[in-house]
Amino acid sequence: MNPTQEIREHILSHYLKGQAPEGFDDDYPLLDEGILDSLAIMKLIAWLEKHFSIEFGDHDIVSEHFGTVRALAGFIRQKRAVSEDN
């Protein structure tokens, strides 16, 4: 499974209780639709760090990274690539 699928399934099961809203896809606005709030983001960060073996810095916690599943997956790929380069 790729990061996009894993993140989508995690959000669906933990934040939407398995009930996807109409039109839920990788570009669905998670923040604008209230699926992720500040507490949910902190919980999601903890899961992302553990699941993908990455670390978030304070500068990483910006709305652009949490706006959609696609944005989150792209950010995770970027963090993993940087981690592998070091």
N, C-alpha and C positions, 0 to 999 in steps of 0.2 A: 504494500500500500504506500502511496506517495504522501508527502506532507499535506497537500491540499485535502486529500480524502480523509486523512487522520484528523485534521483540524475540524473539517466539516462534521464528521461523525461525532467528535468530542463535543462540539457546540450543540449539535442536535440532541445528544443524549443527556448532557449535563445542564444546559441552559434553556433548552426548549422542551425538555421532558419527552423527546421522541415525536413531538408534534410540530412539524415544520410549517411555518406560515406560507401562505400562497406566494409563489414566486421565489422561494428560498433556493438560492444557488450560490456559486462562489463570489458573486458580485452583490449579494444582498447587503444592504447597509446595516451592519450590526449595531453601530452606535446610534445612528439616526432613528432606528426603529426600537431602541431601548432594550435590545437583547443583551448587550453588554453595558453594565454600569461600572463605576469605579471598583466596587467589591468584586464583581465578576472578572474584571480585568486582572486584579491582583491574584485571584484564584487561577485564572487562565495562565498567567505568567509562571506561577509555580509549576503547573502541569507542563507547560512548554519547556521550561528549563530542565525538568526531570526527564520528560519523554524524549526530547531531542538533544540532550546533553549540551545545552548552551547556557549562557548567562546573559541576563538583561542588565544593562547599565541604566542609570537614571535618564541618560539622553535617549535611550531606546523606547521609553514609555511615552509615546506620542500618538495622537489620534490617527495619524496616517497609517500606522502599523496595525491598528485594530479596527479599521473601518469596514473591512470585508474579509472573508475567508481567503480570497486571492491575495490581498495585501499581506495578511499574516503569513501565508505560505511563502510568499516572495521574501519577506523579511527573514523567516526561518532559514530558507535556502542561503540567503546572503550571510547570515551569522555562521552557519555551518561551513560555508566556503572560506570565510575569514579564519575560522577556528582551524580548519585543515591546513591553511597556508602557514600558520604559526607553529 
